[in-house]
Amino acid sequence: MKCGLPGRRKGGSMEELEMNYLRSLSRQFPTIAAASTEIINLQAIMSLPKGTEHFLTFKITLHRLVQMTKRVASKYTRSKVRKALPPDFSYVIEELITEKEEVQDKEAYYNEIIHTIIRIGRAPDFIIALCNLIQRLVIDHLHIVGDIYDRGKGPHIIMDTLSGYHSVDIQWGNHDVVWMGAASGHAACIANVIRVSARYGNLDIL
């Protein structure tokens, strides 16, 4: 059995660690002026008010969205709500927003559903589904009252969006009718939409 001198602690002594740290600092701040400037800057930053921070958890978000869904769904029949549910989460959402008399420990039951959604990585998609459902239930039917065109550079985007809405009607305004006429080839309507687009700097839509 060999006996040798006791080895140094792994990672070096405290003095060595301090020297390594000071060498690293000396490379970042090679002069007294550079080090002083950094100290002054950091000291000043520490005196500033603490910045606003926001902590977001899936659990709290999901519980709040479920409560909001319950609220907006309360004015409809269960049948109508069921038809509006997103297919991928219809069963889960119905379980969460419908009181189950046969479930004795309801809080534990609903919490386990939420925990499982988070655990299997479906929380982001579930949040999107709930938000879309809330939007749909908040506005049962949308009425558009005139002049989608000549009010900006994206009427075609608006029309595409409206075409996918679940329940909407449109009362066409005079600007919309002129554009319909122009699209149908009516010379006077074509001249008018060119005039209006040129006047308001909206030639992109042409």
Z-matrix of the N, CA and C atoms (Angstrom, degrees):
N
C 1 1.448
C 2 1.517 1 108.51
N 3 1.313 2 116.96 1 122.36
C 4 1.450 3 121.30 2 -177.22
C 5 1.510 4 110.24 3 -87.01
N 6 1.326 5 113.34 4 142.22
C 7 1.455 6 119.29 5 176.50
C 8 1.509 7 107.69 6 -116.69
N 9 1.303 8 116.38 7 125.30
C 10 1.464 9 120.01 8 -179.13
C 11 1.508 10 109.90 9 -127.29
N 12 1.332 11 113.76 10 179.22
C 13 1.449 12 119.09 11 177.49
C 14 1.527 13 109.75 12 -68.81
N 15 1.298 14 116.66 13 144.03
C 16 1.460 15 118.45 14 179.46
C 17 1.516 16 110.59 15 -62.33
N 18 1.310 17 115.38 16 132.30
C 19 1.473 18 119.92 17 -179.09
C 20 1.519 19 111.61 18 -76.62
N 21 1.343 20 115.38 19 162.73
C 22 1.459 21 120.51 20 177.29
C 23 1.513 22 110.27 21 -74.77
N 24 1.305 23 114.45 22 154.01
C 25 1.458 24 118.33 23 178.59
C 26 1.516 25 110.58 24 -62.14
N 27 1.308 26 115.81 25 146.18
C 28 1.458 27 120.89 26 -179.80
C 29 1.525 28 109.55 27 -61.52
N 30 1.308 29 115.08 28 128.39
C 31 1.453 30 119.24 29 179.75
C 32 1.512 31 112.32 30 97.18
N 33 1.363 32 119.47 31 -7.19
C 34 1.438 33 122.11 32 177.38
C 35 1.513 34 112.71 33 89.58
N 36 1.363 35 114.78 34 167.67
C 37 1.452 36 120.12 35 -179.91
C 38 1.517 37 110.68 36 -75.96
N 39 1.328 38 115.30 37 170.90
C 40 1.449 39 121.15 38 179.18
C 41 1.529 40 110.71 39 -61.67
N 42 1.366 41 116.01 40 -38.64
C 43 1.452 42 119.84 41 179.54
C 44 1.534 43 111.20 42 -63.26
N 45 1.326 44 116.21 43 -39.32
C 46 1.469 45 120.31 44 179.68
C 47 1.530 46 111.03 45 -67.45
N 48 1.309 47 115.64 46 -40.23
C 49 1.462 48 119.12 47 178.44
C 50 1.526 49 111.02 48 -63.29
N 51 1.328 50 116.05 49 -40.80
C 52 1.455 51 120.00 50 178.49
C 53 1.519 52 111.46 51 -64.60
N 54 1.350 53 116.41 52 -41.27
C 55 1.462 54 120.10 53 179.27
C 56 1.528 55 111.09 54 -64.77
N 57 1.326 56 116.90 55 -40.23
C 58 1.472 57 120.16 56 177.35
C 59 1.529 58 110.81 57 -62.26
N 60 1.327 59 115.31 58 -39.69
C 61 1.460 60 120.52 59 179.11
C 62 1.537 61 110.26 60 -65.42
N 63 1.339 62 116.56 61 -43.47
C 64 1.465 63 120.59 62 179.80
C 65 1.526 64 111.58 63 -66.48
N 66 1.339 65 116.86 64 -36.93
C 67 1.468 66 119.25 65 177.01
C 68 1.519 67 111.19 66 -63.45
N 69 1.351 68 115.47 67 -40.49
C 70 1.472 69 119.29 68 177.90
C 71 1.526 70 110.93 69 -62.70
N 72 1.343 71 116.47 70 -43.00
C 73 1.459 72 120.07 71 178.15
C 74 1.524 73 111.55 72 -63.81
N 75 1.343 74 116.62 73 -37.86
C 76 1.464 75 119.56 74 -178.36
C 77 1.522 76 111.84 75 -66.06
N 78 1.339 77 116.52 76 -28.78
C 79 1.470 78 118.76 77 176.82
C 80 1.531 79 110.65 78 -72.92
N 81 1.344 80 116.83 79 -34.74
C 82 1.464 81 119.91 80 178.91
C 83 1.528 82 111.95 81 -76.56
N 84 1.345 83 115.60 82 -34.80
C 85 1.469 84 120.38 83 -177.84
C 86 1.531 85 108.29 84 -130.37
N 87 1.323 86 116.01 85 83.80
C 88 1.476 87 120.28 86 -171.40
C 89 1.518 88 114.66 87 -72.51
N 90 1.340 89 118.54 88 -15.42
C 91 1.459 90 120.49 89 -178.55
C 92 1.522 91 110.60 90 -125.70
N 93 1.352 92 115.14 91 162.98
C 94 1.461 93 120.14 92 177.31
C 95 1.525 94 110.32 93 -63.13
N 96 1.339 95 116.62 94 -37.06
C 97 1.460 96 120.83 95 179.71
C 98 1.530 97 111.24 96 -62.71
N 99 1.349 98 116.46 97 -42.88
C 100 1.463 99 120.15 98 -179.59
C 101 1.522 100 111.16 99 -65.65
N 102 1.339 101 115.84 100 -42.34
C 103 1.464 102 119.74 101 179.17
C 104 1.525 103 110.89 102 -65.96
N 105 1.336 104 116.86 103 -40.82
C 106 1.464 105 120.85 104 179.92
C 107 1.519 106 111.38 105 -63.31
N 108 1.332 107 115.80 106 -42.81
C 109 1.462 108 120.38 107 179.17
C 110 1.523 109 110.92 108 -59.75
N 111 1.341 110 116.34 109 -43.24
C 112 1.458 111 120.11 110 -179.37
C 113 1.530 112 111.27 111 -66.55
N 114 1.335 113 117.27 112 -39.87
C 115 1.471 114 121.00 113 178.78
C 116 1.522 115 110.52 114 -63.03
N 117 1.349 116 116.08 115 -44.41
C 118 1.461 117 120.51 116 179.26
C 119 1.526 118 110.85 117 -61.55
N 120 1.342 119 115.66 118 -43.80
C 121 1.466 120 120.51 119 -179.10
C 122 1.521 121 111.46 120 -63.33
N 123 1.327 122 116.93 121 -46.63
C 124 1.462 123 120.40 122 -178.71
C 125 1.527 124 111.31 123 -66.17
N 126 1.334 125 116.42 124 -39.47
C 127 1.453 126 119.88 125 179.40
C 128 1.521 127 111.08 126 -63.52
N 129 1.349 128 116.11 127 -39.73
C 130 1.461 129 120.57 128 178.59
C 131 1.525 130 111.08 129 -66.91
N 132 1.342 131 117.69 130 -40.98
C 133 1.459 132 121.88 131 179.33
C 134 1.525 133 111.05 132 -62.04
N 135 1.326 134 116.52 133 -37.35
C 136 1.465 135 120.52 134 -179.18
C 137 1.525 136 112.41 135 -65.66
N 138 1.336 137 116.91 136 -21.65
C 139 1.464 138 119.93 137 -179.94
C 140 1.516 139 112.70 138 -85.65
N 141 1.328 140 117.64 139 -9.83
C 142 1.459 141 120.97 140 179.83
C 143 1.532 142 110.18 141 -71.67
N 144 1.354 143 117.59 142 153.99
C 145 1.478 144 120.21 143 174.36
C 146 1.519 145 110.41 144 -61.26
N 147 1.290 146 116.56 145 146.57
C 148 1.465 147 120.90 146 -179.49
C 149 1.518 148 110.05 147 -65.56
N 150 1.322 149 117.02 148 132.65
C 151 1.458 150 121.70 149 179.65
C 152 1.521 151 112.04 150 -64.87
N 153 1.325 152 115.50 151 152.84
C 154 1.453 153 120.83 152 179.93
C 155 1.530 154 109.98 153 -71.73
N 156 1.310 155 116.29 154 130.82
C 157 1.461 156 121.78 155 178.24
C 158 1.523 157 109.15 156 -121.51
N 159 1.328 158 115.04 157 146.86
C 160 1.466 159 119.99 158 -179.28
C 161 1.522 160 109.01 159 -126.65
N 162 1.312 161 116.43 160 126.18
C 163 1.461 162 121.78 161 178.99
C 164 1.525 163 109.06 162 -107.05
N 165 1.306 164 115.43 163 126.76
C 166 1.462 165 120.85 164 -176.79
C 167 1.524 166 109.32 165 -121.63
N 168 1.329 167 116.58 166 128.43
C 169 1.458 168 120.03 167 175.39
C 170 1.525 169 108.85 168 -122.66
N 171 1.321 170 115.02 169 143.60
C 172 1.464 171 119.55 170 179.48
C 173 1.516 172 111.20 171 -61.08
N 174 1.345 173 116.64 172 -36.93
C 175 1.464 174 119.91 173 -175.03
C 176 1.527 175 111.20 174 -62.10
N 177 1.336 176 116.70 175 -50.69
C 178 1.465 177 120.40 176 179.94
C 179 1.517 178 110.91 177 -63.30
N 180 1.341 179 115.98 178 -43.91
C 181 1.464 180 120.48 179 -179.30
C 182 1.519 181 111.36 180 -59.86
N 183 1.326 182 116.88 181 -45.07
C 184 1.462 183 120.59 182 -178.63
C 185 1.526 184 111.36 183 -65.60
N 186 1.319 185 117.37 184 -42.90
C 187 1.467 186 119.68 185 179.08
C 188 1.529 187 110.95 186 -61.90
N 189 1.318 188 116.79 187 -41.57
C 190 1.465 189 119.94 188 -179.78
C 191 1.524 190 111.51 189 -67.56
N 192 1.325 191 116.70 190 -40.22
C 193 1.461 192 119.84 191 178.98
C 194 1.524 193 111.32 192 -66.53
N 195 1.322 194 116.44 193 -36.75
C 196 1.468 195 119.70 194 177.26
C 197 1.526 196 109.95 195 -63.59
N 198 1.335 197 116.89 196 -42.81
C 199 1.462 198 120.19 197 178.36
C 200 1.524 199 111.34 198 -63.59
N 201 1.327 200 116.46 199 -40.04
C 202 1.464 201 120.52 200 177.58
C 203 1.527 202 110.71 201 -64.86
N 204 1.329 203 116.42 202 -40.34
C 205 1.466 204 120.28 203 178.46
C 206 1.522 205 110.82 204 -62.77
N 207 1.328 206 116.79 205 -42.31
C 208 1.468 207 120.49 206 176.28
C 209 1.520 208 110.94 207 -57.44
N 210 1.328 209 115.30 208 -43.23
C 211 1.468 210 120.45 209 -176.24
C 212 1.525 211 111.12 210 -64.34
N 213 1.332 212 117.19 211 -48.91
C 214 1.471 213 119.81 212 -175.84
C 215 1.521 214 112.09 213 -74.97
N 216 1.340 215 117.04 214 -21.97
C 217 1.463 216 120.24 215 179.73
C 218 1.525 217 112.62 216 -84.72
N 219 1.339 218 116.65 217 -11.47
C 220 1.462 219 120.20 218 -172.34
C 221 1.531 220 113.49 219 -67.34
N 222 1.337 221 118.40 220 -20.61
C 223 1.467 222 119.98 221 -177.44
C 224 1.529 223 112.81 222 -92.11
N 225 1.327 224 116.58 223 3.77
C 226 1.464 225 120.22 224 179.86
C 227 1.529 226 110.25 225 -115.24
N 228 1.316 227 115.31 226 161.52
C 229 1.458 228 119.70 227 174.33
C 230 1.520 229 108.97 228 -71.78
N 231 1.308 230 115.57 229 157.24
C 232 1.464 231 119.80 230 179.33
C 233 1.524 232 110.92 231 -61.45
N 234 1.325 233 116.19 232 -34.40
C 235 1.465 234 120.44 233 179.62
C 236 1.529 235 111.35 234 -63.97
N 237 1.331 236 116.16 235 -43.40
C 238 1.467 237 119.57 236 -178.91
C 239 1.517 238 111.07 237 -67.42
N 240 1.324 239 116.91 238 -40.50
C 241 1.459 240 120.48 239 178.13
C 242 1.514 241 110.51 240 -63.29
N 243 1.331 242 115.69 241 -41.96
C 244 1.457 243 119.91 242 -179.28
C 245 1.530 244 111.42 243 -60.72
N 246 1.330 245 116.66 244 -38.02
C 247 1.472 246 120.33 245 179.00
C 248 1.526 247 112.28 246 -67.96
N 249 1.338 248 116.70 247 -25.63
C 250 1.461 249 120.68 248 -178.46
C 251 1.524 250 112.96 249 -86.99
N 252 1.322 251 118.44 250 -11.37
C 253 1.459 252 121.82 251 -176.36
C 254 1.524 253 111.40 252 -66.24
N 255 1.337 254 118.13 253 138.98
C 256 1.469 255 121.22 254 176.74
C 257 1.525 256 109.97 255 -66.22
N 258 1.315 257 118.01 256 134.36
C 259 1.472 258 121.02 257 -174.43
C 260 1.526 259 114.32 258 -54.89
N 261 1.344 260 116.96 259 -39.57
C 262 1.468 261 119.53 260 -175.14
C 263 1.521 262 113.15 261 -66.75
N 264 1.328 263 117.21 262 -24.97
C 265 1.465 264 120.26 263 -175.39
C 266 1.520 265 112.46 264 -128.59
N 267 1.307 266 117.88 265 18.97
C 268 1.461 267 120.62 266 -173.99
C 269 1.527 268 111.90 267 -59.78
N 270 1.326 269 117.58 268 -46.37
C 271 1.463 270 120.56 269 -177.98
C 272 1.531 271 110.86 270 -64.28
N 273 1.335 272 116.28 271 -46.01
C 274 1.457 273 121.17 272 -176.49
C 275 1.529 274 110.47 273 -63.93
N 276 1.341 275 117.17 274 -46.04
C 277 1.462 276 120.47 275 -178.45
C 278 1.519 277 110.72 276 -64.18
N 279 1.332 278 116.34 277 -41.83
C 280 1.468 279 119.34 278 179.78
C 281 1.522 280 110.87 279 -62.74
N 282 1.333 281 116.57 280 -37.53
C 283 1.461 282 119.57 281 177.29
C 284 1.532 283 111.09 282 -63.84
N 285 1.333 284 116.35 283 -39.93
C 286 1.464 285 120.63 284 -174.83
C 287 1.525 286 113.15 285 -75.77
N 288 1.331 287 117.24 286 -31.15
C 289 1.468 288 118.60 287 -175.18
C 290 1.524 289 113.12 288 -99.68
N 291 1.334 290 116.49 289 -2.87
C 292 1.457 291 120.29 290 -179.07
C 293 1.522 292 109.91 291 -111.80
N 294 1.307 293 116.96 292 127.88
C 295 1.461 294 121.16 293 178.38
C 296 1.528 295 110.28 294 -66.75
N 297 1.322 296 115.52 295 132.30
C 298 1.465 297 121.20 296 179.63
C 299 1.530 298 109.23 297 -110.72
N 300 1.311 299 116.46 298 102.56
C 301 1.466 300 120.39 299 -177.14
C 302 1.523 301 112.02 300 -64.92
N 303 1.324 302 115.93 301 -26.98
C 304 1.465 303 118.34 302 -176.31
C 305 1.528 304 112.48 303 -79.71
N 306 1.325 305 116.76 304 -10.87
C 307 1.456 306 120.18 305 179.42
C 308 1.518 307 108.99 306 -90.22
N 309 1.336 308 117.40 307 115.35
C 310 1.468 309 121.06 308 -175.50
C 311 1.532 310 111.52 309 -73.00
N 312 1.310 311 116.95 310 -51.21
C 313 1.465 312 120.55 311 179.79
C 314 1.523 313 108.68 312 -98.44
N 315 1.327 314 116.53 313 79.27
C 316 1.458 315 121.32 314 -173.24
C 317 1.521 316 112.34 315 -64.50
N 318 1.332 317 116.40 316 -39.32
C 319 1.460 318 118.93 317 -176.89
C 320 1.525 319 111.38 318 -61.88
N 321 1.320 320 115.93 319 -45.28
C 322 1.464 321 119.93 320 178.74
C 323 1.525 322 110.84 321 -64.73
N 324 1.326 323 116.04 322 -37.42
C 325 1.468 324 121.25 323 179.96
C 326 1.527 325 110.81 324 -63.11
N 327 1.346 326 116.20 325 -49.52
C 328 1.466 327 120.09 326 -178.20
C 329 1.528 328 111.30 327 -69.72
N 330 1.335 329 117.11 328 -36.99
C 331 1.460 330 120.05 329 177.99
C 332 1.519 331 112.03 330 -63.14
N 333 1.315 332 116.26 331 -37.21
C 334 1.463 333 119.79 332 -179.68
C 335 1.531 334 110.81 333 -67.12
N 336 1.337 335 116.77 334 -36.27
C 337 1.468 336 119.63 335 176.03
C 338 1.530 337 109.71 336 -61.25
N 339 1.342 338 116.63 337 -47.38
C 340 1.458 339 121.39 338 179.70
C 341 1.523 340 110.90 339 -61.82
N 342 1.325 341 117.17 340 -45.71
C 343 1.463 342 121.15 341 -179.32
C 344 1.522 343 111.43 342 -61.19
N 345 1.308 344 116.48 343 -40.14
C 346 1.462 345 120.03 344 -179.63
C 347 1.529 346 111.28 345 -66.91
N 348 1.329 347 117.06 346 -40.42
C 349 1.462 348 121.11 347 177.32
C 350 1.524 349 110.12 348 -58.04
N 351 1.333 350 116.17 349 -43.61
C 352 1.461 351 120.67 350 179.78
C 353 1.524 352 110.39 351 -69.24
N 354 1.325 353 117.15 352 -44.26
C 355 1.461 354 122.02 353 -174.81
C 356 1.524 355 112.24 354 -62.90
N 357 1.322 356 118.07 355 -35.61
C 358 1.468 357 119.89 356 -177.79
C 359 1.529 358 112.29 357 -91.66
N 360 1.339 359 116.79 358 6.63
C 361 1.454 360 120.20 359 173.76
C 362 1.518 361 115.94 360 80.20
N 363 1.330 362 116.91 361 21.86
C 364 1.469 363 119.90 362 -177.77
C 365 1.528 364 112.73 363 -100.96
N 366 1.331 365 116.73 364 3.37
C 367 1.460 366 119.88 365 -175.56
C 368 1.533 367 113.71 366 -59.12
N 369 1.354 368 120.21 367 -46.54
C 370 1.471 369 119.00 368 -179.50
C 371 1.524 370 112.95 369 -59.02
N 372 1.321 371 117.08 370 -45.77
C 373 1.467 372 120.52 371 179.50
C 374 1.529 373 111.17 372 -66.14
N 375 1.322 374 115.97 373 -35.45
C 376 1.467 375 119.69 374 -179.93
C 377 1.525 376 111.11 375 -68.58
N 378 1.323 377 116.94 376 -38.24
C 379 1.463 378 121.14 377 177.44
C 380 1.521 379 110.20 378 -62.49
N 381 1.329 380 116.92 379 -44.25
C 382 1.468 381 120.89 380 178.49
C 383 1.522 382 110.72 381 -61.63
N 384 1.333 383 116.00 382 -42.84
C 385 1.468 384 120.23 383 -179.74
C 386 1.526 385 111.18 384 -63.17
N 387 1.332 386 117.39 385 -42.63
C 388 1.459 387 120.93 386 178.80
C 389 1.530 388 111.49 387 -65.24
N 390 1.326 389 116.83 388 -41.84
C 391 1.470 390 120.20 389 179.84
C 392 1.523 391 111.09 390 -63.31
N 393 1.323 392 116.70 391 -42.74
C 394 1.466 393 120.11 392 177.91
C 395 1.526 394 111.14 393 -64.03
N 396 1.324 395 116.02 394 -39.37
C 397 1.466 396 120.10 395 178.82
C 398 1.524 397 110.76 396 -65.48
N 399 1.321 398 116.98 397 -42.34
C 400 1.470 399 120.81 398 178.68
C 401 1.521 400 110.40 399 -61.44
N 402 1.329 401 117.17 400 -44.58
C 403 1.461 402 120.91 401 178.17
C 404 1.524 403 110.91 402 -59.16
N 405 1.306 404 115.81 403 -41.62
C 406 1.469 405 119.51 404 -178.60
C 407 1.521 406 111.73 405 -67.80
N 408 1.328 407 117.11 406 -39.61
C 409 1.457 408 120.24 407 -177.66
C 410 1.531 409 112.32 408 -77.81
N 411 1.312 410 117.34 409 -29.82
C 412 1.466 411 120.13 410 179.02
C 413 1.524 412 110.38 411 -65.36
N 414 1.345 413 117.03 412 -42.69
C 415 1.465 414 121.62 413 177.74
C 416 1.519 415 108.08 414 -111.70
N 417 1.323 416 116.08 415 101.49
C 418 1.461 417 120.33 416 -178.43
C 419 1.522 418 111.55 417 -71.01
N 420 1.337 419 116.54 418 -38.85
C 421 1.464 420 120.47 419 179.88
C 422 1.522 421 108.40 420 -145.57
N 423 1.321 422 116.23 421 135.75
C 424 1.459 423 122.09 422 -176.48
C 425 1.522 424 110.33 423 -108.03
N 426 1.341 425 116.23 424 127.93
C 427 1.463 426 122.47 425 176.68
C 428 1.526 427 109.17 426 -108.55
N 429 1.315 428 117.45 427 121.45
C 430 1.463 429 122.41 428 175.94
C 431 1.526 430 107.95 429 -100.83
N 432 1.329 431 115.80 430 120.61
C 433 1.462 432 120.16 431 -174.58
C 434 1.532 433 109.36 432 -108.07
N 435 1.315 434 115.65 433 81.44
C 436 1.454 435 122.45 434 165.42
C 437 1.511 436 118.85 435 74.46
N 438 1.344 437 112.27 436 152.54
C 439 1.463 438 124.80 437 169.89
C 440 1.521 439 114.53 438 54.96
N 441 1.324 440 114.60 439 67.66
C 442 1.460 441 120.89 440 169.21
C 443 1.528 442 108.94 441 -78.87
N 444 1.328 443 115.72 442 -36.64
C 445 1.475 444 120.93 443 -179.76
C 446 1.524 445 110.83 444 -86.99
N 447 1.332 446 114.59 445 157.44
C 448 1.470 447 124.34 446 -178.82
C 449 1.520 448 112.41 447 64.92
N 450 1.333 449 117.12 448 25.31
C 451 1.461 450 120.05 449 176.62
C 452 1.536 451 110.77 450 -125.96
N 453 1.310 452 115.12 451 20.41
C 454 1.461 453 119.43 452 -179.13
C 455 1.514 454 110.63 453 152.54
N 456 1.343 455 116.04 454 -179.86
C 457 1.466 456 120.98 455 -172.78
C 458 1.523 457 113.77 456 -91.54
N 459 1.329 458 118.37 457 1.44
C 460 1.459 459 118.39 458 -175.06
C 461 1.505 460 116.39 459 -127.46
N 462 1.344 461 120.53 460 41.82
C 463 1.466 462 118.73 461 -179.76
C 464 1.519 463 112.75 462 -62.72
N 465 1.331 464 116.87 463 -31.55
C 466 1.466 465 119.40 464 178.71
C 467 1.533 466 111.20 465 -65.98
N 468 1.339 467 116.00 466 -34.21
C 469 1.464 468 119.90 467 177.12
C 470 1.525 469 109.87 468 -67.32
N 471 1.336 470 115.43 469 -41.44
C 472 1.469 471 120.07 470 177.98
C 473 1.525 472 110.38 471 -61.09
N 474 1.332 473 116.75 472 -44.21
C 475 1.463 474 120.45 473 -179.10
C 476 1.525 475 111.45 474 -63.69
N 477 1.344 476 116.44 475 -40.61
C 478 1.466 477 119.66 476 177.99
C 479 1.528 478 110.99 477 -63.70
N 480 1.334 479 115.91 478 -38.99
C 481 1.463 480 120.07 479 179.45
C 482 1.525 481 111.34 480 -67.54
N 483 1.329 482 115.92 481 -44.01
C 484 1.461 483 120.20 482 -179.54
C 485 1.522 484 111.79 483 -65.07
N 486 1.330 485 116.32 484 -33.41
C 487 1.466 486 119.35 485 -178.14
C 488 1.524 487 112.13 486 -65.30
N 489 1.339 488 116.19 487 -21.62
C 490 1.458 489 119.73 488 178.92
C 491 1.514 490 113.30 489 -95.93
N 492 1.350 491 117.67 490 2.05
C 493 1.459 492 120.50 491 -178.87
C 494 1.524 493 110.13 492 -77.71
N 495 1.320 494 116.86 493 147.23
C 496 1.461 495 120.06 494 -170.52
C 497 1.522 496 113.25 495 -71.25
N 498 1.360 497 118.04 496 -28.28
C 499 1.466 498 119.85 497 -178.57
C 500 1.522 499 108.31 498 -155.87
N 501 1.344 500 117.05 499 110.43
C 502 1.455 501 120.97 500 -174.92
C 503 1.522 502 110.25 501 -150.44
N 504 1.328 503 116.43 502 146.55
C 505 1.458 504 120.70 503 168.84
C 506 1.524 505 108.42 504 -133.90
N 507 1.335 506 116.73 505 153.15
C 508 1.458 507 121.83 506 -174.80
C 509 1.520 508 109.68 507 -127.41
N 510 1.310 509 115.28 508 128.17
C 511 1.457 510 120.21 509 170.39
C 512 1.531 511 106.19 510 -98.57
N 513 1.330 512 115.64 511 108.62
C 514 1.458 513 119.84 512 -174.06
C 515 1.528 514 111.21 513 -67.08
N 516 1.332 515 116.07 514 133.91
C 517 1.451 516 121.23 515 175.16
C 518 1.518 517 111.21 516 -88.55
N 519 1.330 518 116.26 517 174.28
C 520 1.462 519 119.38 518 -178.56
C 521 1.529 520 112.25 519 -63.53
N 522 1.331 521 117.74 520 -33.79
C 523 1.468 522 120.59 521 177.87
C 524 1.532 523 110.50 522 -67.22
N 525 1.315 524 116.40 523 -40.40
C 526 1.467 525 120.00 524 178.28
C 527 1.528 526 110.91 525 -62.95
N 528 1.331 527 115.97 526 -42.90
C 529 1.464 528 121.12 527 -178.63
C 530 1.529 529 110.75 528 -64.22
N 531 1.344 530 116.71 529 -40.26
C 532 1.468 531 120.00 530 178.26
C 533 1.525 532 110.76 531 -61.89
N 534 1.320 533 116.42 532 -42.21
C 535 1.467 534 119.36 533 178.67
C 536 1.529 535 111.60 534 -66.92
N 537 1.316 536 117.64 535 -35.51
C 538 1.469 537 119.93 536 174.08
C 539 1.520 538 110.52 537 -61.85
N 540 1.331 539 115.33 538 -42.61
C 541 1.461 540 118.93 539 178.16
C 542 1.511 541 112.04 540 -63.77
N 543 1.349 542 116.03 541 -40.47
C 544 1.469 543 119.74 542 178.42
C 545 1.521 544 110.93 543 -64.22
N 546 1.333 545 116.66 544 -42.03
C 547 1.466 546 120.33 545 179.01
C 548 1.518 547 111.65 546 -65.57
N 549 1.352 548 116.53 547 -24.11
C 550 1.472 549 120.95 548 178.57
C 551 1.526 550 112.10 549 -86.02
N 552 1.350 551 116.93 550 -5.58
C 553 1.457 552 120.16 551 175.46
C 554 1.516 553 115.27 552 99.19
N 555 1.331 554 118.45 553 9.97
C 556 1.465 555 121.15 554 179.93
C 557 1.531 556 108.77 555 -72.96
N 558 1.361 557 116.71 556 120.68
C 559 1.465 558 121.92 557 -172.54
C 560 1.526 559 112.30 558 -59.72
N 561 1.342 560 117.18 559 -44.03
C 562 1.466 561 120.31 560 -178.26
C 563 1.525 562 111.01 561 -64.85
N 564 1.330 563 117.33 562 -39.36
C 565 1.467 564 121.33 563 178.69
C 566 1.535 565 110.71 564 -67.20
N 567 1.339 566 116.22 565 -39.50
C 568 1.467 567 120.19 566 177.94
C 569 1.529 568 109.89 567 -60.84
N 570 1.339 569 116.35 568 -46.37
C 571 1.460 570 120.81 569 179.73
C 572 1.528 571 110.92 570 -60.97
N 573 1.311 572 116.37 571 -38.04
C 574 1.465 573 120.20 572 -176.68
C 575 1.530 574 111.71 573 -70.72
N 576 1.330 575 117.54 574 -41.96
C 577 1.467 576 118.68 575 -179.61
C 578 1.529 577 110.74 576 -68.76
N 579 1.338 578 116.73 577 -32.74
C 580 1.468 579 119.36 578 175.65
C 581 1.530 580 109.82 579 -65.30
N 582 1.328 581 116.31 580 -43.63
C 583 1.465 582 120.79 581 179.68
C 584 1.523 583 111.46 582 -60.65
N 585 1.321 584 116.54 583 -48.77
C 586 1.467 585 120.56 584 -177.93
C 587 1.530 586 110.96 585 -65.49
N 588 1.325 587 116.81 586 -40.87
C 589 1.467 588 119.92 587 -179.16
C 590 1.523 589 110.93 588 -66.07
N 591 1.338 590 116.23 589 -39.73
C 592 1.462 591 119.67 590 178.80
C 593 1.526 592 111.50 591 -68.03
N 594 1.307 593 116.51 592 -38.95
C 595 1.475 594 121.11 593 -178.39
C 596 1.514 595 112.24 594 -64.29
N 597 1.341 596 117.29 595 -37.95
C 598 1.454 597 121.21 596 -176.00
C 599 1.539 598 113.79 597 -103.20
N 600 1.357 599 115.51 598 13.99
C 601 1.457 600 119.25 599 177.53
C 602 1.496 601 114.22 600 62.29
N 603 1.297 602 117.25 601 38.44
C 604 1.466 603 121.84 602 -175.76
C 605 1.532 604 110.07 603 -121.65
N 606 1.329 605 115.32 604 45.41
C 607 1.468 606 120.06 605 -175.83
C 608 1.535 607 112.79 606 -72.17
N 609 1.332 608 117.08 607 -17.96
C 610 1.472 609 119.76 608 -178.14
C 611 1.526 610 111.57 609 -58.88
N 612 1.327 611 116.51 610 -34.46
C 613 1.460 612 119.57 611 -176.51
C 614 1.527 613 112.38 612 -68.56
N 615 1.347 614 116.75 613 -23.96
C 616 1.464 615 119.65 614 179.75
C 617 1.526 616 110.78 615 -64.29
